[in-house]
Amino acid sequence: MAIGVLSLLGFQLVDSAFIARLGTAPLAAQSFTFPLSFLIIGVQVGMGIAIAAQISRSLGAGDTARARRLGSLVLVVGAAVIGVLALLLWVLQAPIFLRLGADASTLELIRDYWAPQLLAAWLGAAIYFGYSLFRAHGNTRLPGSMMVMTSLVNLLLDPLLIFGVGSWEGLGLPGAAWATVVAFATGLVVLGWQVGRTNWLARHGLVEELRASARSFAGIAGPAMISQLMPPLAAMLAIAVVASQGEAQVAAWGLASRLETLSLMVVLAMTMSLPPWLGRCYGAGDWDQVHRLMRLALRVIIVWQLALGLLMALAAPWVALALSGNPEVRDDLALLIRFLLPSYAALGVCMIVVSAGNALGWPLRAMLMSGARLFIFYLPCLALGAWLGGFLGLAAGAAIGNLMAGFAAWCVLRRILASPRRRARVA
């Protein structure tokens, strides 16, 4: 899963790099679509979390028939929900993008790009639901391999469809979206063939299962979706604080944000692979194993992220030099690396605890914890640090916010798992 996450992040960066060669206007047009793409991703990830939790709990309880019905429902209902959302975003594109600040010429570029991009988003969601099915059954190897495969197909097609080949001039900005469409369509065909070889789906009793499971599914999916939509909102508020420091500081913050995603690769992989294990233990009532899994996960995250963060902090000047040629941006980026990268050990703890909450029967607490991390610890500390100490204070405040969030998440986890019903038995 870590390799798969890295490949997905890589092809998103490659897309932007190729589009940047077309000029500022196409890159700006693509940037206007990011908030709506995050909306689709937030909905699909929230549903995927609920899928993995419900199916893995059924498997843990030994109810394989219900797990099959849930698997079939998820693929059908999930694809239908994302399809309706994509259709609405297509119909309402003009008023939405105009309100976001796009002018007439940018809107024209967006219109050519938005249709294939929405199709790519729908195909990507369908694949993601299939990945969730495999993860719920304990198979993370296939989703990771499929992520790598689709990323490679996209990488090969991007320059051909954007810039053309020979006398064909290519499609320009829409070519990036069509490359993703072909990559995801190829992945969906391979995934469908793999699903067909399993015995994880059912054809009968789906309507009755939908009625019986709708409330519990929504109880997990709703908070999970809100949790997924909060980080983009927090990122917009954070960049507003950073913008008060200057243009070079905004550039350094943007590069640091890309480093954050890559440095949290292992954490992101664990947030996808750990919940199915926990869900099975939850369904079987095996809280001893839950305690062991959480202890192991937290140790791995703290050791890995702390070692990586300290190494990056020591190498900050050289990392900043490799990423930026502007001396002012380079110095600010090195400052951010020194403060933020080691604090991601605490951030990783919070992310793992939030992810575990959806599998262990407390999705609302997980949502509140995610909100507290962003809007009680991180953003206030960042803003207060900027007010007191400029950019240095901003970097220190962001790091302190991460540390406070990680400690709070650890305290909440200990309290929840220490309840009589969830306390590990002493041998």
C-alpha positions in Angstrom: 0.0 0.0 0.0 2.9 2.4 0.7 4.3 1.8 -2.8 0.8 2.3 -4.3 0.3 5.5 -2.4 3.6 6.8 -3.5 2.8 6.0 -7.1 -0.5 7.8 -7.0 1.1 10.9 -5.4 3.8 10.7 -8.1 1.4 10.7 -11.1 -0.5 13.7 -9.7 2.8 15.6 -9.5 3.6 14.4 -13.1 0.2 15.7 -14.3 0.8 19.1 -12.9 4.4 19.2 -14.2 3.3 18.4 -17.8 0.4 20.9 -17.7 2.8 23.6 -16.4 4.6 23.3 -19.7 1.5 24.3 -21.5 1.5 27.7 -19.8 0.1 29.6 -16.8 -3.5 29.6 -18.0 -4.0 25.8 -18.4 -2.3 25.3 -15.0 -4.6 27.9 -13.4 -7.6 26.2 -15.0 -6.6 22.8 -13.6 -6.1 24.4 -10.2 -9.6 25.7 -10.1 -10.9 22.1 -10.4 -8.9 20.9 -7.3 -11.6 21.9 -4.6 -14.3 20.0 -6.5 -12.0 17.0 -7.1 -11.3 17.0 -3.3 -15.1 16.9 -2.8 -15.4 13.8 -4.9 -12.4 12.2 -3.2 -13.8 13.0 0.2 -17.1 11.3 -0.6 -15.5 8.2 -2.1 -12.9 7.8 0.7 -15.7 8.2 3.4 -17.7 5.5 1.6 -14.6 3.3 1.2 -13.9 3.5 5.0 -17.4 2.5 5.7 -17.2 -0.4 3.2 -14.0 -1.8 4.7 -15.4 -1.5 8.3 -18.7 -3.1 7.6 -17.4 -6.0 5.5 -14.4 -6.8 7.8 -16.7 -6.8 10.9 -19.0 -9.3 9.2 -16.1 -11.5 8.3 -14.8 -11.2 11.9 -18.2 -12.3 13.2 -18.2 -15.3 10.7 -21.1 -13.9 8.6 -19.6 -14.4 5.2 -23.1 -14.3 3.5 -23.7 -10.8 4.7 -20.1 -9.8 3.7 -20.9 -10.9 0.1 -24.2 -8.9 0.1 -22.4 -5.8 1.4 -19.7 -6.2 -1.2 -22.2 -6.2 -4.0 -24.1 -3.3 -2.6 -21.1 -1.2 -2.1 -20.0 -1.5 -5.8 -23.4 -0.7 -7.1 -24.5 2.1 -4.7 -21.0 3.6 -4.5 -20.7 3.9 -8.3 -24.3 5.4 -8.5 -23.6 8.0 -5.8 -20.4 9.2 -7.4 -22.0 9.2 -10.8 -24.9 11.5 -9.6 -22.4 13.8 -7.9 -20.2 14.0 -11.0 -23.3 14.8 -13.1 -24.3 17.6 -10.7 -20.8 19.1 -10.9 -21.0 19.0 -14.7 -24.4 20.8 -14.8 -23.4 23.4 -12.2 -19.9 24.0 -13.4 -20.3 27.6 -14.7 -21.8 29.1 -11.5 -19.4 27.1 -9.3 -16.2 28.1 -11.1 -17.3 31.7 -11.6 -17.9 31.9 -7.8 -14.4 30.5 -7.2 -13.0 33.4 -9.3 -12.5 32.0 -12.8 -12.9 34.4 -15.7 -14.5 33.7 -19.1 -11.3 32.6 -20.8 -10.4 30.3 -17.9 -13.9 28.9 -17.8 -13.5 28.0 -21.5 -10.4 26.0 -20.7 -12.1 24.3 -17.8 -15.1 23.3 -19.8 -13.0 21.2 -22.2 -11.1 19.6 -19.4 -13.9 19.1 -16.9 -15.9 16.4 -18.7 -13.1 13.9 -19.1 -11.9 14.8 -15.6 -15.3 13.9 -14.1 -15.3 10.7 -16.1 -11.8 9.9 -14.7 -13.1 10.7 -11.2 -16.0 8.3 -11.6 -13.7 5.5 -12.9 -11.2 6.3 -10.1 -14.0 6.0 -7.5 -15.2 2.7 -8.9 -11.6 1.3 -8.7 -11.3 2.7 -5.1 -14.4 0.8 -4.0 -12.9 -2.3 -5.5 -9.7 -1.7 -3.6 -11.8 -1.3 -0.4 -13.4 -4.7 -1.1 -9.9 -6.4 -1.3 -8.6 -4.6 1.8 -11.7 -5.7 3.7 -10.7 -9.3 2.9 -7.1 -8.7 4.0 -5.6 -8.4 0.5 -3.5 -5.2 0.3 -1.0 -6.5 -2.3 -3.4 -6.3 -5.3 -4.6 -2.7 -4.6 -1.0 -1.6 -4.2 0.1 -3.3 -7.4 -2.9 -1.8 -9.2 -2.1 1.7 -8.1 1.4 1.3 -9.5 0.1 -0.1 -12.8 -2.5 2.7 -13.3 0.1 5.4 -12.4 2.6 3.9 -15.0 -0.1 3.9 -17.7 -1.0 7.5 -16.9 2.7 8.5 -17.0 3.2 6.9 -20.4 0.1 8.5 -21.9 0.4 12.0 -20.4 3.0 13.4 -22.8 1.4 11.6 -25.8 -2.1 12.9 -25.3 -1.1 16.4 -24.0 1.6 17.3 -26.5 0.9 14.8 -29.3 3.3 12.7 -31.4 4.6 13.3 -34.9 2.3 15.6 -36.9 -0.5 15.3 -34.3 -0.5 18.2 -31.9 -2.2 16.5 -29.0 -5.2 17.5 -26.9 -3.5 20.0 -24.6 -5.0 20.3 -21.1 -7.9 17.8 -21.7 -5.2 15.3 -22.7 -4.1 15.0 -19.1 -7.7 14.0 -18.1 -8.0 11.5 -21.0 -4.7 9.9 -20.0 -6.2 9.3 -16.5 -9.4 8.0 -18.0 -7.6 5.4 -20.0 -5.4 4.5 -17.0 -8.3 4.0 -14.7 -10.4 2.2 -17.3 -7.5 -0.3 -17.8 -7.3 -0.7 -14.1 -11.0 -1.2 -13.7 -11.0 -4.0 -16.3 -8.1 -5.8 -14.6 -9.8 -5.3 -11.2 -13.1 -6.6 -12.5 -11.4 -9.7 -13.7 -9.7 -10.3 -10.3 -13.0 -9.8 -8.5 -14.7 -12.3 -10.8 -12.2 -14.9 -9.6 -13.3 -14.5 -6.0 -16.4 -15.5 -4.1 -16.9 -12.2 -2.4 -20.2 -11.0 -4.1 -23.8 -12.0 -3.9 -26.8 -11.6 -6.3 -29.7 -12.2 -3.9 -31.0 -10.4 -0.8 -29.5 -7.1 -1.7 -32.6 -4.9 -1.2 -33.2 -6.4 2.2 -29.5 -5.9 3.1 -29.7 -2.3 1.9 -32.6 -1.6 4.3 -30.9 -3.3 7.2 -27.4 -1.8 6.8 -28.2 1.7 5.5 -28.2 3.3 9.0 -25.0 1.7 10.3 -23.3 2.4 6.9 -24.3 6.1 7.1 -23.2 6.2 10.7 -19.6 5.4 9.6 -19.6 7.0 6.1 -21.0 10.4 7.2 -18.4 11.3 9.8 -15.7 9.8 7.7 -16.7 12.0 4.7 -16.7 15.1 7.0 -13.3 14.1 8.3 -11.9 13.9 4.7 -13.3 17.3 3.8 -11.9 19.1 6.8 -8.2 19.0 5.7 -8.8 20.9 2.4 -10.7 23.6 4.4 -7.9 23.8 7.0 -5.3 24.0 4.2 -7.1 27.1 2.7 -7.2 28.8 6.1 -3.5 28.0 6.7 -2.4 29.4 3.4 -4.3 32.6 4.2 -2.2 32.9 7.4 1.0 32.1 5.5 0.1 34.7 2.8 0.4 37.4 5.4 4.1 36.6 5.6 4.9 37.2 1.9 5.1 35.6 -1.5 8.3 33.7 -0.9 6.9 32.2 2.3 3.8 31.0 0.4 6.1 29.3 -2.1 8.1 27.6 0.6 4.9 26.5 2.4 3.6 24.9 -0.9 6.8 22.9 -1.3 6.7 21.9 2.4 3.1 20.7 1.9 4.3 18.4 -0.9 7.0 17.1 1.3 4.5 16.4 4.0 2.4 14.2 1.8 5.4 12.2 0.7 6.9 11.9 4.2 3.6 10.6 5.5 3.5 7.8 2.8 3.8 5.0 5.4 1.1 6.6 7.6 -1.3 6.9 4.7 -0.7 3.3 3.7 -1.4 2.1 7.3 -4.6 4.1 7.5 -5.8 2.0 4.5 -4.4 -1.4 5.6 -4.9 -1.4 9.4 -8.7 -0.8 9.6 -9.7 -4.1 8.0 -7.6 -6.0 10.5 -9.2 -4.0 13.4 -12.7 -4.5 11.9 -12.3 -8.3 12.0 -11.1 -8.2 15.6 -14.1 -5.9 16.4 -16.5 -8.3 14.8 -15.0 -11.2 16.6 -14.8 -9.4 20.0 -11.0 -10.0 20.1 -9.9 -6.9 22.0 -6.6 -8.5 23.0 -5.6 -8.5 19.3 -6.9 -4.9 18.9 -4.5 -3.8 21.7 -1.6 -5.6 20.1 -2.3 -4.2 16.7 -2.6 -0.6 17.9 0.6 -0.9 20.0 2.5 -2.2 17.0 1.1 0.4 14.6 1.9 3.3 17.0 5.4 2.1 17.6 6.1 1.7 13.9 4.7 5.2 13.1 6.6 7.0 15.9 9.9 5.3 15.2 9.7 5.7 11.4 8.4 9.2 11.3 10.8 10.4 14.0 13.8 8.9 12.3 12.8 10.3 8.9 12.0 13.7 10.4 15.3 14.0 12.2 17.2 12.9 9.1 15.3 15.4 6.9 15.9 18.1 9.5 19.7 17.5 9.4 19.6 17.5 5.6 17.3 20.5 5.4 19.7 22.8 3.6 20.4 20.3 0.9 16.8 19.2 0.5 15.7 22.9 0.1 18.5 23.5 -2.4 17.3 20.6 -4.5 13.7 21.8 -4.5 14.2 25.6 -5.0 16.7 27.9 -6.7 15.4 31.0 -5.0 17.6 31.8 -1.9 14.7 33.3 0.1 12.4 30.4 -0.6 15.2 27.9 0.1 15.9 29.4 3.5 12.3 29.4 4.5 11.8 25.9 3.3 14.8 24.7 5.3 13.2 26.3 8.4 9.9 24.6 7.8 11.6 21.2 7.3 13.5 21.5 10.6 10.3 22.2 12.5 7.6 20.3 10.8 9.1 17.0 9.6 10.0 15.7 13.2 6.5 16.7 14.4 4.9 14.4 11.8 5.5 11.5 14.3 2.8 13.0 16.5 0.7 13.8 13.4 0.9 10.2 12.3 -0.3 9.0 15.8 -3.4 11.2 15.4 -4.1 10.0 11.8 -3.8 6.3 12.9 -6.1 6.8 15.9 -8.7 8.6 13.7 -8.5 5.8 11.1 -8.8 3.1 13.8 -11.9 4.8 15.2 -13.9 4.1 12.1 -13.2 0.4 12.3 -13.7 0.1 16.1 -17.2 1.5 16.4 -16.6 5.2 17.2 -16.7 7.1 13.9 -18.2 10.2 15.5 -15.3 10.4 18.0 -12.9 9.9 15.1 -14.5 12.8 13.2 -14.4 15.1 16.3 -10.8 14.1 16.9 -9.9 15.0 13.3 -11.7 18.3 13.6 -9.9 19.0 16.9 -6.5 18.3 15.4 -7.1 20.9 12.7 -9.2 23.6 14.3 -8.3 23.4 18.0 -4.6 22.6 17.9 -3.0 23.1 14.5 -4.6 26.3 13.0 -4.7 28.3 16.3 -1.1 27.4 17.1 0.0 28.3 13.6 -1.8 31.7 13.7 -0.6 32.5 17.2 3.0 31.6 16.2 2.8 33.8 13.1 1.4 36.7 15.2 4.1 36.4 17.9 7.2 35.4 15.9 6.6 35.9 12.2 7.6 33.0 9.9 9.8 31.4 12.5 6.9 31.5 15.0 4.5 30.1 12.3 6.8 27.1 11.7 7.2 26.5 15.5 3.4 26.9 16.0 2.5 24.4 13.3 4.9 21.9 14.9 3.5 22.5 18.4 0.0 22.0 17.1 0.9 18.6 15.6 2.5 17.5 18.9 -0.5 18.6 20.9 -2.9 16.8 18.5 -0.8 13.6 18.7 -0.7 13.6 22.5 -4.5 14.3 22.7 -5.2 11.4 20.3 -3.1 9.0 22.3 -4.9 10.0 25.5 -8.3 9.5 23.9 -7.3 6.1 22.5 -6.0 4.9 26.0 -9.2 6.1 27.6 -11.5 4.3 25.1 -9.5 1.0 25.1 -9.4 1.0 28.9 -13.2 0.7 29.2 -14.3 -2.6 30.7 -15.7 -4.0 27.5 -12.6 -3.1 25.5 -9.9 -3.7 28.1 -7.4 -6.4 27.0 -7.6 -9.5 29.0 -4.6 -10.4 31.3 -3.3 -13.8 30.6 
